[in-house]
């Protein structure tokens, strides 16, 4: 299915821009600001605050004279279980030093000291207390506004054009059309397709599905990082820095059951198994007393809003889908296989994270590759042009989907969560394929389009997880619990595997 919506661009309100950037996290904002500095005025389309704003952690970069990009490279490759793209990783650790200078030049004020986080061999993480993402987002957003870059609140619906990008349909008080030379997807990951997630509701990952419908492949979708400590019943994450300061994990019998400083995936699986046994799990930071308030002011505020005092109360937690390591397949300048289409940040897969993202490398990826995306677009603009033709699509559309987004989230959590195996993955693929069987006749609403596109991403993830018959990084197969050297390679999911529905 190439287009989901029925439309005729000649009958829609129309705008025009050289470059449309979809997303307003660190990757999208960096791309937009750099384009403006290069003399190209972009337009930003955003659903609102995304993962960058809510990031409590920091940005990993070798600014200390005793540190080195090579050590950062080795730490990242070790965490990624040997699956990191070495060229992309070299770009990340080398150019990150320059890009942090850009962040400071644009107004971000980091704390003076660098910090240690899990998996790093040197304290190289720059922070702004416990709200680094919010500080970066707010500064870059203010910079965008001061540069006069237009910002549209709306939702991407369709990418128009067969051989290259000609325009975009988006929804903002009705369906609209914007003609563009280039489109940048910086829309975040797809971890919201799981029942428990740390992602805000607005980050849906459906833009990855839209790219799939344009014939663009998805890389390594089976690698989904689960965070161990999300407050039960919410999407509120408790940073692992809290465990780094001595907080313990206990069950409802008061028993400690795991070393809290083990790698994130090990801790998350230990919690998951406890919950499967019918136990509840809590984070116990009471021994930190009121020092907790000083060390983690943002987390304290979030918890107190929900009636929890971390100096006095146990914090009920669950593991939750956190970071989508795979994504749209791109090159070192974030170009996709479709001319005029670029993808950057969590929705893309540059290969820098391999099979398991190292802590605080995600913000770094956004700023490093956002910058490179802008420079690639600057050179590509001379080969791209605005297309003045009209476009339309017509299809049967009169039935309701046989499932809901919540049904999909439950399916993904139980079949493709922290522990996976052949039988449940195969059953889930069959179930989802059956659900999608008549999708070409679904009513063409925004909600149905979104469900269809995130379902394509879910199907990619299930197929990637079934295909990878080993356990590597965040991907754990109960029936194949060890790494297999012959599978130390990327998974590529081609659109034709999914669209024959």
C-alpha angles and dihedrals in degrees: 000000000000098000126024100189129065107235147152112201092204088068098046131087105263138209134171135218137163092228131014116198113199109204137035104220124111093286096050096041092047090050092049096047093046091049089052091050088052091054099258115119111214130191120227122218113193142169090207137265113003139180096306092063092052097045110122096181128073146247119273115222137144101246096135114093092228092053125078138202088235092061089048088050092052094046091051094047090049092052091045090055094237095303099104116119100246096209092050091044092052088053091050099051097038101043093039089079091060095042094054086057087057091052090052091045089054090052110271110144111203124195111265097243128067119226139218120239134178115292095017120114092203134037096257103140117116115207143178097215105282097322103066094139093051091049092051094044094049093048095047093043090053089049091052091051092048090053091054095241108163115242121201122193106216147096131270111238111168139002107224121212135065108218095026141352112292100163149327135249112215135173119235114143086333136347115308136179127221123187113218142172093212137017125202119199109207096151103132132243137308104244090118088079088080124084092239117040141155091214121108115249093251093062101082106152091225092129087070087059091049089054089050090056088055090059098261118141127234121228127211098342092162091073106090118160115221118205114221100217121049117145109259113260095013141071091239113129124212107212118240085234085080090061087044087062092053108275113152134218115228135167127232089275089060092249123141110225109173142034101257093212096058115115114293096252092051093051092045093053092048090054091044091054091050091052090048087056088059096257128130120228129215138191109228114203097147093115089064088065118184090341083083090068092056096044097043110025096158094048090046091054092048092050095045090052085062095047096260123127108197091203091058110017137065110242113227110223142178132189112255140185105269117161130026104215096184125061146130110353110247140165127240090284094046095253116151126209090265111081111242094021120108130173127198139171124017095342089061131065111219090162095241094123099047111189097336129026116235113232115274095007094110098071087045091054091050095055097038097048094036087061092048091048091056092050092049091050090050090060095038094053092082088062096045129074142178113266115218098195122111122240132204141174131196128185141151110275120170112111132084122237112262092228141035135232088257090055089053092049092052091047092052095045096052098036103033106021129109094319123038138181139178100257098050093042091051092047091049092050090051092047095049093044089053091049090052096044096105098028091122086072099046116125107268099241126142090246094051092046090052092048091049094050097046087047089059089054090048091050090050090051093049092048092047091050092049092048095050101076096186140063113253128161111316093354109090123182114189089202093048104033097168137067117256117208093214088061095054090116139093125274113229118194111198120208094238089065089064110029099064091094 
